[in-house]
Structures are given as C-alpha cells and as structure tokens.
Amino acid sequence: MKKFMNTAETMVAESLEGFVRAHGEFVVFGAGRKFVRRRHFTPGKVALISGGGAGHEPMHIGFVGKGMLDAACVGHIFTSPTPDQIVSAIEEADTGAGCLLIIKNYDGDIMNFEMAIEMAAHRHRIETVIVSDDIEAGRTGEGRGRRGVAGTLVVEKIIGAAAERGLPLEELKRIGDRLNGRIRTMGVALSGVTIPQIQRTTFSVNTDEMEMGVGIHGEPGHSRQRLLAADAIIRHLCETISADISILPDTKALLFVNGLGGTPPAELYLAYNAAHRFMEERLVHVERALVGTYVTSLDMQGLSVTLALLTDDEIALWDSPVATAALHLSP
C-alpha cells in the first residue's frame, strides 16, 4: 500500500490542519481543535452541525460556510466523532437560536450524537435530522436501516439555505425530515477501499467484476456481478432507485452523480449522461444537476447516483447562495 502520508496515526490531524490552512476564508478550528467551524457565525441563526469519520472528504468539512454548515466534527477514518467533540461544537456554534444536528444513519454516529445531546440538552435547544437515503441497507435489513450517504449533501444544502433565511429550529427540522423521505441513493464500485491503519483493502474484485450496492465506509454491496458497459450499470442503479421511491409524472428532481474517491470526472459525466437519459424516459424533470466528487470513501473506484424529488420551494433553496470550500454559488 502506498499513500501520501507520514503515519496512519497522524494522517487525519495533518489533513485537517492542511484543510483549514487552505480554506481560511471559510473556516477555522473550533476550541481545542475538536471541530471545524465557519469563520464568522451569524448571531440569532440556528446553528447547523454535522460530522462523521474522516475518509469522506470533502464531506463534511468542505460544506462548512455560509449557506450550509456552521460546524463539522471529524473522527478517525470511518469512525464517528466523540460526544465531547460534538458538545464542543454545540457550545461554540449556538448563538441563541438553538442547534440542528444533521446525522447520517450509522450506528456509531447515532450513538455518539445522542450521547452529546444528553450532555448538552440542559443548556441548548437541539433538534436532529437523520439522513437515510441509501436504498441498499434498507433492503437488506442491516443495522438501523437505510444508511446516510451522498444525499446528506442535498439535505445540508437545502436546510443550510433555509437557516440563512432565519427560519426557526422546528421548521428547519420539518424541512429536513420531509426532504429525507424523497431522496434515494445507490452506489457501485470497481475496487475496495485502502484503509491506512490496516494497510489492506476492504474487499477486492476481479478485473471483470463489480460490487453493486456499496456503502461509503468501504462496505461491500449486496452482490458481486459481472462488469457491464456503463449504460447498463447506470440503468440498473436508476431502475433500483426508481422502484424504491414514488415518482409521479412531471416530478421535478435534482440528479446527483457522486464520485467515491477514485473515479475520474470523465467517467462521472458519462454516468450522468446515462442517468439523465433514464430520467427523461420516466418523465422526471431534472431541474438541477450536480456531478463531482463530494462524498467519498477514501480511494474507492466507484460512484453513486442520487435522485432527490424536490418542490419548487426546495429548488429555490438549492439555488440560494453558498460559500464553502467544496460548494460555491454566488447570488
């Protein structure tokens, strides 16, 4: 295994320091370097806080800034941040309107965020939105059900825009909960993930195979299949997503093709083209698109397709200005 690193033990801390140095116009470290926060808070705005293990960059740290998150807590690679990290972020980010915690539906994340809420609830008003857009875990019955994957970005962007407009905590939670039910994601990979601490890949596939239904922590999918042409792969993803969500005629949607870390842009755009054609055939109006590497699984050669069914109000929130290291949209 070859990595650009000094030691596996220091990799996350050194990477975070580099991120903050590179994007100082948007972010700074919070107290004790326990989390990354936006450089300037807005007094009286609900604070949005998220987090998870390292290895998914630019999520979540890349989405800290105006129009999205106020703070992000980072654990070790594929490991949830600790409750004290989350509590520190709550203490510093809450300017009086309370905190909304956006949590991916993984057992470790749920447990540590819940512990943090118990520790901080007597001093702060706190609500949560649990993101659960991955259809695979929901179908296999693993753990708590659907995992939170690339659709987390959509939730953070839309709620972030609503928070910038000054909406109260309870309304932001309602927006997030409603939205989460209309987002579905499915991933596929041509290789596993090389984890620095264990110096091996999470799974391996032959050159003529692919892993269908992978997660963002290097989890293998529901099946090992023969490698197909890209159009056939994307059609399978889109068919599975479409079968799992109610799509009415003339539905408006955001279509998001996300790279998992080791897939070049040319392949992502090719995949988007195939996914867009599929949606047109199903009379889904793709009103907005996002293509790129945003929610990764370290160096996994793979991608995911996310379909988010949006209302006109949610599309307007998606279009609202955002200024973060990973997403920029000017007025």
N, C-alpha and C positions, 0 to 999 in steps of 0.2 A: 504494500500500500504506500503510495506517495501522496503527500499533502503539503501545501504551503503552510507550515505551522512550526512552532518551536517545540511545544509539548502538548499532548492531548489535554492535560490538566489546565493549562493556561489559555487554550485556544479561544474559549468563549469570552473571557475577560479582555483579552487583547483585541479581539474582533470588535467588541462593543466600544472600546476606547477609540479604535480607529473610526468607527461609525460616527461617534459624537464629534470627533475632531473634524471629520469630513463634512458634516452637516450642521455645523454650529449655528447657522442662521435659523434652523428649525428647532433644534433640540439641545438639551444639556442633561447631565446626570442629576438625578434626584439625590436626596440626603443619603449619605453613606454609599453612594453608587449602587443602591439597591434596585434602581429602575431608571428608565429614560423618560424624560418629561418634555413637553413643549417649552420652548424658551420663555414665552410670555403667556401666562394664564389670563383669561377674561373673567374678572370678578362678577359673581352672580350667575355664571353659566354652569349648567350641570356638567360635572367632570366625567368624561368617558375614559375608562381604564380597561385594558385588556392585557393579555400576556400568554406565555406558554414557553415550551422549551426552545432553546436555540436550535438552529438547523433548518428553520423555515424562512429565513430572510429572503426578501425584505419584510415579510410579516414578522412581528407586529411593529417593530421599531420604525420601519420605513413608513408607517402610516401615522406617526405622531406629528401633529402640527395643526395648523388652523384648518378647520373643516373636517377633521377626523378625530383622532385620539388625543387626550391630554397626557396620558402616561401609558407606558408598556413595561411589564415586568418580564424578565428573561431568566429562565432556569438553565441548567446544564443541557447539553444536547439531548433533545427528545424527552426532557424531564420538566415537570411543572415547576414554576417559581414557588418559593416557600411562602407560607402565610405571612411571615414578617415582612417580606418584600411587598406583598400586596397591601398590607396595612400601612406601610410607609408611604406607598403611592396614594392611598386614600387620604391619609393625613395631610399630605402636601398639596394634592390636586383639588380638594374640596374647598371652594371659595365661598360656600354658603348655600348653594342650591342643591347639594347632595351629589351622589355618585351613581353612575350606571356602570356595572361591570359586564363586559361582553366576554362570554366564556365559551370556548369550544367544548363540545360534549365528549370529553375523555375523562375517565375515572379519576386520574391524578389531578387534572385541572379542576374538576368539580369539587373534589375533596378539599384541596388547598384553598380555593376561593371561598368555599363555605366556611372553613375554619377562620379565614380572615374576616369574613362578615361577622361571625360571632364575636371576634375580638374587637371590632370597630363599631358595631351597630349602636352601642350606647352613646356614641359621640357624633355619629353621622347618619343621615338618611341614605340608605343604599337599596338599589334595585338591581336585578340581573336580567340579562337576555342570554339564553343558552342557544348556541348555533348548532344545528344538526342537519346539515344539508347533504351529507354523503349517503347515497342510497344503499351502498353495499352492506354496511354493518346493520342497517335496519332490516335487510332481507335475511341476513344470516342469524340474527338474534344474539349477537355478541354484546357483552358488557351492558352499557346503558342504552344501547340502540344506535341510532344514526350518529356518526362522528361529525364534528365540525371541521370542515376543510376549506376549500377555496371560496365558498360562499360567505365565509366570515368577512372577507374584504367588502363585499357588497353591503352587508349589514353595517359594518363600521362606517362606510362612506355615507350611507343614507341617514343613519342616526346621527352621525357627526354633523351633517349639514343641518339637520333639524335642531340639534343642540345649539349651533351657531345662531339660529334664528331666535333663540331664547325660550324654546318650548320647555315646559316643566318636566320633572323627572318621571312622573307617572305616565305622561303622554309619550315620552321617548320609549319607555318600556313597551307600551301598547304598539307603537310603530314597529319596534324590533320583533316582538312576538308574532305580529301579523305577517311581517315580511318573511320571517324564517320559514313559515309554512308554505311559502311559494318559491323556494329555492331548492334546486337539486343539483348534485354534482356526482360525476363518476370519473375515475382515473384508470389509466393503463400504463404499464411500464415495460421497457425492454431490458432493464437491468435493475438490480437491487441497489441498496444504499451502503456506502462505505463509511462505517462509524469509527471515528478516530480512536475512541477509548478501547474498542475491542479489536481493531485492525482487521476487520473482515466485513464482508457484505451480508446484509440481512437475508437475502436469497439470491440465487443465481439461476439464470435461464440460458438455454442453448441458443445458438445463433439463429435458429429457425423457430423460436418460440417467443411468446409474450405473456405477461402476467396481467390478467384482467380483474379490475376492481381493487386496485392497491390503495393503501392509506398513506398519510403524509409522515408517518413515523417509520417508514420502511416496511410496513406490514405487507405480506403477500396478499394477493387478491383471492377471489373465490374460485378461480380456475386458471390452470396453465393451458394455453391454447397455441395452435399453430399460428405463426406470424402471417398476417394477411396484408394486402395492399392497404394504404392509408384510408382510402374512401370506405372500405369495408369495416375497418376498425372504428372510424368515427361514426359510421352509420349504426354500428352496434351500440356504442355509447349513447347516441342520441335516441335510439329506439328504446333502450332501457330506461333512460331518463323520462321520456315521453309517456311510457307506460306507468310511471310511478307518480305522475302529477296530473291534475286535471287541466287540460289545455282546451279552452273553448275557441271557436272560430273568431278570428280577428283579435286574438290575445296579443298584447304588447309585451315585449320582453327585452332584457339585457342578455346578450350571449357573450360568455367569457371563456376563452381558451387560455389555460394557465400552464406554464412550463414548470416541471417538478425539479429543475435544477441542472439537468444535463442535456436539454433539448434545444437546439439552435432555433433562432427566430424564423428562419425559412420554413422549418417543419411546422412550427406553431401556426403560421399564417396559412400554410397548406391545409392544416387541420381545420382552421376557422372557416376556410372556403367551403370545405365539405360539410361542416356543421351548419353553416348558413344556408346552403342549398337544401339540406334536410328540413330545416325550419320553414323555409319558403314553401316546400311541398306540403307541409302540415298547416299552412295558412297562419303561421306565427309571424307577427310583425316584429322583426328585430329592429327596435328603435335605437338601441345603443349597443356598442361593442367594446370589448376590452380584450387585448391579446398581449401576452407577455409573461415574464417570469416573476411572479408576485408571491406565491405561496409554495415554498419549495420543500423538498425532502432531501436536503444536502445535495448530493450529486446524482440523484436518480435520473436515469434517462427515461423520461416519461412525460405525460401531460394529463390534464383533466379538462373536462367540459362542464361548464356550469350554465344552467338556464335559470334566470330569475324573472318571474312573471310580475310585472310592475304596473301600478296605477299611474295616471298622469301626474299626480302629486309626487309620487316616488321618483318618477323620471325627472321632475323638476329639482328634487333634492339631489339626485345623482349629478345633475348638471351644475349644481352650485359650486362656487369656487373652493378649491382645496390647495393647500400649500404644505406638502410634506416631502421627505426625501425621495419617496417612491412614486407619489402621485402629484401632479400639478395640473390645475385647471384655473385659468385666470377668468375674471368677470367678463 
